[in-house]
């Protein structure tokens, strides 16, 4: 073979396969468009994946039509062996040929089995739980108990110390650090009644046999049942993300809006009673918006006038005794600290002690504060929360042991009767992770159908035929069969991560299908070139022989396309460490979907292709063989 002959063969082969590879890369890029339109947490998490995959595939598409043919002309030299000389190819062909022959013989049975598998996957898909994002194991635990709003500093300190001792006694716990109230920052508005304890765990090889993070949380929750304290369990990072994005420090929150704090609190309490006992609802409590205790000192103007005092004189005593009077500022390096002075604890720790505080008068000497002021403890809101110019109360809970979507749906059913009896001007709103889930779901429901239409358009432009485009895009629902089955049996809930996995599956399934249709059309072109394109010269047996030839003779590149995708993903199944929890839901649909889409492409696509060509020959008297767009 001369160099010119070899180059012509390479050119012809690249013209045949190159455009298909190019357009399949374009389809994979198009299938990832929904990921770019995700917003919020899911957009920040998955957009790097989408950008990376897009740029890689753009370069891949360019190389497929430019660099690859040049490299083939340089590297494909010497004695060329036929396809049958490859032992792996012969082995695969020996397995595949009788199986394909059986499928072509029993075409209706083959199609029925695939349709039954597709129909079975639908109820399995509908039975899957839903959540916003798969829970990421951060390696640590955040314990967030809430006490009564009128708790004292001394009591909170005692509770914190007791809790830390109990937690540290657990063998799996390495370090415990707790705080009550707010830090020295304007962004932390935590009340003194809210405790935050970060629990750092030991390496897993030092845990007791059979212990998991969920079991550790359950064990600690059982030990930390303190009267007047409602426990809450989460993780440090996701807790901060929830608080910053939705204002809710738990997985789910029911926001109660209205005009009166007492009415809002009453409604929130009734909601808590309705939700108590719903499977999956944990750490349920009402955010306290009443019950705060305030020291109310009302100065009697007639009495201070009798003693020759002014309001400022009495307020100065209250400030210096209870609040603290600023004296000076001390400078230590770059830090400045205010130095305040106030009365000792014994003189301000009780109402009698405060009533006996001495007010110095101009003529009557020192008199008790109770002689010129009414002193009592009054109730009021510990913290006033408002949103959209409305007062707001919240019922908070976490979800454990169940999917978030199913838990919230059942919780909504429990509140149906209550919602019909809400006073005028009061309404509820669901927030937290569920709010993010609804937003992401709406985005995906809007974009995925548009992407499927775009993929179909690219396929039509590629083949110039609606039937050929249909052959390829019909692979997608059959690819979903394997994705649904593997997600179901692994017990994974539907989430944005699983949706991203299915989106990636769209492109991979169509990519392999394009190769099959290209080779089947090539076999038909050879048949027409040999026997002509007429019902007088062609028979159904000729079509079947051409389908067998097109499907089996190019089996190795089809298997290679599937294997590269499959073997590149399988190692993720054994991945461990931080981040593996999010990778697994993305990869599982790809692994299962590539497997079933390959079965469909290798066995069902030739069957449908043969039936279509027989119909064309019977109706039109000739075969319609589209040429892939160059």
Secondary structure, DSSP 8 states (H G I E B T S, - for coil): --HHHHHHHHHHHHHHHHHHHHHHHHHHHHHTHHHHT--HHHHHHHHHHHHHHHHHHHHHHHHHHTHHHHHHHHH--S----GGG-HHHHHHHHHHHHHHHHHHHTHHHHHHHHHHHHHHHHHHHHHS-B-SS-----SEEEE--B--TT--HHHHHHHHHHHHHHHHTSTTEEEEEEEES--SSTT----TTBEEEEEEE--GGGS-TT--HHHHHHHHHHHT--TT-B--EE-HHHHHHHHHHHS-SSSEEEEEEES-HHHHHHHHHHHHHHHTT-TTEEEEEE---S-EEEEEEEE-HHHHHHTT--HHHHHHHHIIIII-EEEEEEEETTEEEEEEE---GGGTSSHHHHHT-EEEETTTEEEEGGGTEEEEEEEE-SS--EETTEEEEEEEEEE-SS-HHHHHHHHHHHTHHHHTT--TT-EEEEEEHHHHHHHHHHHHHHHHHHHHHHHHHHHHHHHS-HHHHHHHHTHHHHHHHHHHHHHHHHT--B-HHHHHHHHHHHHHHHHHHHHHHHHHHHHHHHHHHHH-SSTTT--HHHHHHHHHHHHHTTHHHHHHHHHHHHHHHHGGGG--STTHHHHHHHHHHHHHHHHHHHHIIIIIHHHHHHHHHHHHHHHHSS--------
